[in-house]
């Protein structure tokens, strides 16, 4: 029987970050982490289909807040410009 070892989420995130951001190949990342490359490919596949990671959610939330602030500023300026033209 095969033994299965659960990889901690923080280690998984670190491996995936190295691949996505640093351009490390799956094979090199797998060898460094002691994980089979197929496992990493599974993670990558699930990441594409599944929910965004926590870091992606935080980044998107921050970006959304910045965009909402910008829309608010532009709306206010537009409203003030319309009042001047009346």
Rosetta silent file (secondary structure, phi, psi, omega in degrees, C-alpha in Angstrom):
SEQUENCE: XXXXXXXXXXXXXXXXXXXXXXXXXXXXXXXXXXXXXXXXXXXXXXXXXXXXXXXXXXXXXXXXXXXXXXXXXXXXXXXXXXXXXX
SCORE:     score description
SCORE:     0.000 S_00000001
   1 L     0.000  144.750  178.345    0.000    0.000    0.000 S_00000001
   2 L   -82.960  146.519  173.727    1.097    3.529   -0.757 S_00000001
   3 L   -97.936  134.102  177.826    1.527    6.044    2.012 S_00000001
   4 L  -110.606  132.025  178.502   -0.005    9.430    1.431 S_00000001
   5 L  -113.821  130.809  179.550    1.368   12.489    3.162 S_00000001
   6 L   -82.266  129.039  178.882   -0.689   15.611    3.431 S_00000001
   7 L   -88.519  127.468  179.170    1.193   18.739    2.420 S_00000001
   8 L   -58.373  144.296 -177.792    0.499   21.705    4.717 S_00000001
   9 H   -55.948  -37.314 -179.059   -1.402   24.528    2.955 S_00000001
  10 H   -67.520  -33.994  177.357    1.386   27.049    3.536 S_00000001
  11 H   -70.186  -41.746  178.245    3.918   24.737    1.857 S_00000001
  12 H   -59.578  -47.367  178.927    1.526   24.171   -1.029 S_00000001
  13 H   -59.938  -41.438 -179.854    1.077   27.952   -1.455 S_00000001
  14 H   -63.432  -42.953  179.734    4.850   28.456   -1.373 S_00000001
  15 H   -63.118  -47.990 -179.022    5.385   25.822   -4.073 S_00000001
  16 H   -65.335  -36.564  177.901    2.669   27.278   -6.301 S_00000001
  17 H   -63.621  -41.956  178.674    3.960   30.826   -5.756 S_00000001
  18 H   -60.754  -39.789 -178.615    7.450   29.772   -6.850 S_00000001
  19 H   -70.018  -47.094 -174.877    6.026   28.285  -10.034 S_00000001
  20 H   -74.956  -43.604 -172.746    3.717   31.187  -10.889 S_00000001
  21 H   -94.460  -35.964 -176.218    5.827   34.166   -9.812 S_00000001
  22 H   -96.770  -10.571  178.274    9.419   32.985  -10.044 S_00000001
  23 L    76.836   19.196  178.018    9.016   30.812  -13.118 S_00000001
  24 L   -70.186  139.668  179.291   10.390   27.667  -11.477 S_00000001
  25 L   -71.035  157.281  179.193    9.459   24.521  -13.388 S_00000001
  26 H   -61.479  -40.998 -178.486    7.064   22.039  -11.829 S_00000001
  27 H   -62.384  -43.374  179.710    9.731   19.354  -11.891 S_00000001
  28 H   -66.994  -44.534  179.626   12.262   21.502  -10.010 S_00000001
  29 H   -62.236  -40.180  179.740    9.681   22.647   -7.461 S_00000001
  30 H   -64.833  -44.100 -179.969    8.542   19.047   -6.950 S_00000001
  31 H   -63.689  -44.533  179.863   12.082   17.808   -6.445 S_00000001
  32 H   -62.204  -36.717 -175.815   12.894   20.625   -3.997 S_00000001
  33 H   -91.681  -11.542 -178.085    9.737   19.986   -1.976 S_00000001
  34 L    73.679   33.601 -179.121    9.836   16.196   -2.146 S_00000001
  35 L  -120.096  147.972  178.623    6.440   16.052   -3.841 S_00000001
  36 L   -71.081  138.115 -179.958    5.534   14.165   -7.005 S_00000001
  37 H   -55.903  -33.886  178.926    5.127   16.468  -10.043 S_00000001
  38 H   -60.310  -36.415  178.473    1.686   14.991  -10.752 S_00000001
  39 H   -62.156  -43.888 -179.540    0.527   16.259   -7.364 S_00000001
  40 H   -66.790  -40.284  176.652    1.608   19.785   -8.254 S_00000001
  41 H   -61.434  -37.145  175.911   -0.092   19.577  -11.644 S_00000001
  42 H   -61.746  -44.683  178.491   -3.272   18.530   -9.810 S_00000001
  43 H   -60.153  -44.788 -179.355   -2.970   21.574   -7.545 S_00000001
  44 H   -62.761  -41.404  178.471   -2.477   23.850  -10.528 S_00000001
  45 H   -63.824  -42.890  178.749   -5.508   22.367  -12.271 S_00000001
  46 H   -67.118  -35.977  179.505   -7.694   22.765   -9.216 S_00000001
  47 H   -64.161  -33.339  179.531   -6.468   26.328   -8.741 S_00000001
  48 H   -73.308  -33.251 -176.327   -7.626   27.231  -12.228 S_00000001
  49 H   -93.514  -27.761 -172.028  -11.092   25.766  -11.720 S_00000001
  50 L   -87.416 -167.788  179.484  -11.626   26.438   -8.015 S_00000001
  51 L   -69.778  154.292  178.081  -12.086   29.467   -5.865 S_00000001
  52 L   -65.337  155.841  178.893   -9.363   32.120   -5.731 S_00000001
  53 L   -73.010  168.466 -179.838   -6.704   31.841   -3.064 S_00000001
  54 H   -60.552  -42.285 -179.644   -6.764   34.034    0.029 S_00000001
  55 H   -64.772  -36.977  176.401   -4.021   36.283   -1.339 S_00000001
  56 H   -66.281  -39.483  178.186   -5.967   36.743   -4.582 S_00000001
  57 H   -63.872  -41.926  179.369   -9.100   37.635   -2.627 S_00000001
  58 H   -64.039  -43.963  179.885   -7.223   40.218   -0.561 S_00000001
  59 H   -63.112  -44.257  179.812   -5.694   41.736   -3.711 S_00000001
  60 H   -65.915  -38.069  178.492   -9.073   41.868   -5.456 S_00000001
  61 H   -64.135  -44.434  179.177  -10.770   43.414   -2.420 S_00000001
  62 H   -62.868  -43.528  179.371   -8.100   46.132   -2.211 S_00000001
  63 H   -63.381  -40.477  178.864   -8.376   46.785   -5.953 S_00000001
  64 H   -62.883  -42.942  178.856  -12.168   46.987   -5.689 S_00000001
  65 H   -62.771  -41.689  178.552  -11.953   49.534   -2.874 S_00000001
  66 H   -63.628  -42.482  179.636   -9.527   51.672   -4.897 S_00000001
  67 H   -66.937  -39.457  177.621  -11.793   51.549   -7.942 S_00000001
  68 H   -63.915  -38.641  177.648  -14.875   52.446   -5.900 S_00000001
  69 H   -64.634  -41.768  178.980  -13.023   55.440   -4.442 S_00000001
  70 H   -64.323  -43.019  177.332  -12.006   56.533   -7.930 S_00000001
  71 H   -61.699  -40.048  178.169  -15.582   56.211   -9.222 S_00000001
  72 H   -62.358  -44.693  178.819  -16.754   58.287   -6.257 S_00000001
  73 H   -62.704  -44.950 -179.326  -14.230   61.035   -6.987 S_00000001
  74 H   -65.583  -37.857  178.009  -15.129   61.110  -10.678 S_00000001
  75 H   -63.887  -42.762  179.116  -18.861   61.191   -9.896 S_00000001
  76 H   -63.925  -44.829  179.046  -18.351   64.120   -7.533 S_00000001
  77 H   -63.493  -41.060  179.026  -16.271   66.042  -10.084 S_00000001
  78 H   -64.179  -41.735  179.032  -18.820   65.356  -12.801 S_00000001
  79 H   -63.500  -42.601  179.534  -21.645   66.530  -10.551 S_00000001
  80 H   -66.156  -38.255  179.565  -19.774   69.737   -9.694 S_00000001
  81 H   -66.716  -37.555  179.243  -19.020   70.417  -13.363 S_00000001
  82 H   -67.767  -36.161  179.614  -22.692   69.995  -14.267 S_00000001
  83 H   -66.982  -35.277  179.509  -23.740   72.436  -11.541 S_00000001
  84 H   -67.907  -32.196 -178.563  -21.326   75.062  -12.893 S_00000001
  85 H   -79.357  -10.068  179.764  -22.806   74.743  -16.367 S_00000001
  86 L   -85.825    0.000    0.000  -26.373   75.423  -15.164 S_00000001
